Amino acid sequence: MKKQTQENSVYVRYVKCCLDKLTACIVLLFLWWLYIICAILVFIDSGRPILYKQIRVGKNGIPFQIYKFRTMVKDADKIGPAFTVLGDTRITKVGKFLRKTSLDEIPQLFNIIKGEMSFIGIRPDVVKDIDDYTEDKYKLKPGVTGFAQVNGRSSLTKEEKLYWETKYVYEVSFFTDVKIAFKTIAIVFQRKDAY
């Protein structure tokens, strides 16, 4: 018998969403000062805009605008490849620090509060010319971190990344999310596989 995806489980439909929003509000309440510091550093280093906004693919292929602290020079999308590469010269000095520590992801707390993202899921894809979002990974809200991020992060191939993303849709549960959360914290402190 084929294993079932878990997008309709009680945990995903009710518990996960509530936990995400509650946790995001609590984290924002305690880390608002860090948000301000990061914003000031970005401004001093490379001016405005402080936030980087981009249309990404959400649950069921529905697009949404993701928020991050800007870590690259202005108009980086127009002067380089679509994806960040090792040694990318478009990354600013402060941007390198924010990426290594994952502090550039703090603004996504607002995406979580708005119900567009989850703490744990798949990293949201950039919207492409195609509109076929039928893969299993699109059955859940995208996340700030996930299986792919704790199993290789930027060093994964496209095929490896898809494997871990799909695996999550079948194995999502409270205990899976807790395990990924703790692994993410460890990796962030180790500053592994980020560029």
Stockholm file with secondary structure:
# STOCKHOLM 1.0

chainA/1-195         MKKQTQENSVYVRYVKCCLDKLTACIVLLFLWWLYIICAILVFIDSGRPILYKQIRVGKNGIPFQIYKFRTMVKDADKIGPAFTVLGDTRITKVGKFLRKTSLDEIPQLFNIIKGEMSFIGIRPDVVKDIDDYTEDKYKLKPGVTGFAQVNGRSSLTKEEKLYWETKYVYEVSFFTDVKIAFKTIAIVFQRKDAY
#=GR chainA/1-195 SS CCCCCCTTSHIIIIIHHHHHHHHHHHHHHHHHHHHHHHHHHHHHHHCSCCEEEEEEECGGGCEEEEEEECCBCTTHHHHSCSSCCTTCTTBCHHHHHHHHHTGGGTTHHHHHHTTSCEEESCCCCBCCSCCCCCSGGGGSCCEEECTTTTTTGGGCCHHHHHHHHHHHHHHCCHHHHHHHHHHHHHHHHHTCSCC
#=GC SS_cons         CCCCCCTTSHIIIIIHHHHHHHHHHHHHHHHHHHHHHHHHHHHHHHCSCCEEEEEEECGGGCEEEEEEECCBCTTHHHHSCSSCCTTCTTBCHHHHHHHHHTGGGTTHHHHHHTTSCEEESCCCCBCCSCCCCCSGGGGSCCEEECTTTTTTGGGCCHHHHHHHHHHHHHHCCHHHHHHHHHHHHHHHHHTCSCC
//
